[in-house]
Amino acid sequence: MGYLRWVLAPARRRLGRAVHDLGGATRSDIRGLQSEIQQLRGQLSSLAAATEWARDLEARQGALSTRVDSLAGAQREVDARLASIETMVAIDTFSRFIRYARLRTEPLITVVLPTYNRPDCLRRAIDSVIAQRYPRWELIVVDDGGSVDSESVAEEASDSRVRWTRISHGGAGAARNAALGIASGEIIAYVDDDNLMDPDWLFSVAWAFEQHPEIEVLYGAFMVDDVLRVNGQSSGQLPRTFLHPWNREVLRKGNLADIGAIAHRAGLAEARFDDSLVQMADWDLLLRLTEERDPLVLPAIACYYMTDAPDRLTLGPTQAADFAVVSARAARTGE
C-alpha cells in the first residue's frame, strides 16, 4: 500500500493542479460574465434614461409645435388686421383726394339698373344715381317683367338721363343684357335696385379710366349694412367696408366684388351675363372680364349693399346650383 501511494502521488498532484486550474478558470469566467452583466445593466439603465429623455423631448416638441401653430395663427390675424387697416387708410385717402380731383374729359357712363317688383327700393336707387357728382351719365332701368309699375317711378325722377324699358321676365342677367344692348356710354357701371351708389363713384370711375388708359376693368369697395343679415343670420352688426385685393386664384374660389362695385369699358366681348344664373352673376362677370386682363383695384366706395329689401336673391334656392356652375367654369379657366 505504501508503495502504491508513492506511485500514485505524482498523478494525484497533477490531478489536483488540474482541478485547481479548472476551478480558477471557471471562477475567472464567472467574474467576466458578472462584469459583462453589470455593464449590460448599466447600459440598460442608460437606455431607459435615454428613452425617458426622448419621451420628454417629444412631449416638449409637441408643446412647442402647438405654440408655434398658435403664434402663426396670431401672426396671420395680425397681418389680416394690418391689411384691413391699410385698406381703410387707402380708401380714406382716395375719398379725400377725389373731392378735389379734376377731369380732362367727361366720357358718357351708362349705369345699368335691373328691377323687379320693388318700387320703393328702385326709387331710392335712382335717387342715388341722380345724386352723382359726375354729371355725364345715362341710367337704363330695365323692368324684368314685374307686375308692379316701375315706369312711373322712373318718370318721377324728372331727369332726361333716366331711361326706362321693359322685358319679359327672364331674371336680372337678362335685364342687364338688355340694357347693355342699348347702352350709349363709353364706360359701363352697375347698381341693383336694392342698393345705393356712392355720390363720388362715377367721378372716381371716370378719373381712374382717364388716369389708366391701359385698363379695361376695375372694381372698388362696397359697404354692407349688416353682414349678419346678408349671411342669413340675425341682424344687428354695424356696417363694414370690403375691398378685396386682386388675386385670380382666390377669384376662382369665390367672388371679390359686388356687381355695384364693377365698372368696365363698353364693347368688351366678355361683358355679357349668363341669364340662366339667378345668383352669382357678378362673380361670373368678373371671371369673364379678368380672364385675359387684370383689373384695377380702386380704393373708392362704390356702393352701399342694403340687406333690408324684400325678396333678396342672396341665399336664395338656386345659390348652391349657381355656385356649382360658376365654380366649374372658374376651374376650367385655370387649366
Summary of the structure (lengths in Angstrom):
residues: 335
radius of gyration: 40.8
end to end distance: 114.9
largest distance: 157.9
contacts: 988
relative contact order: 0.11
helix: 51%
strand: 15%
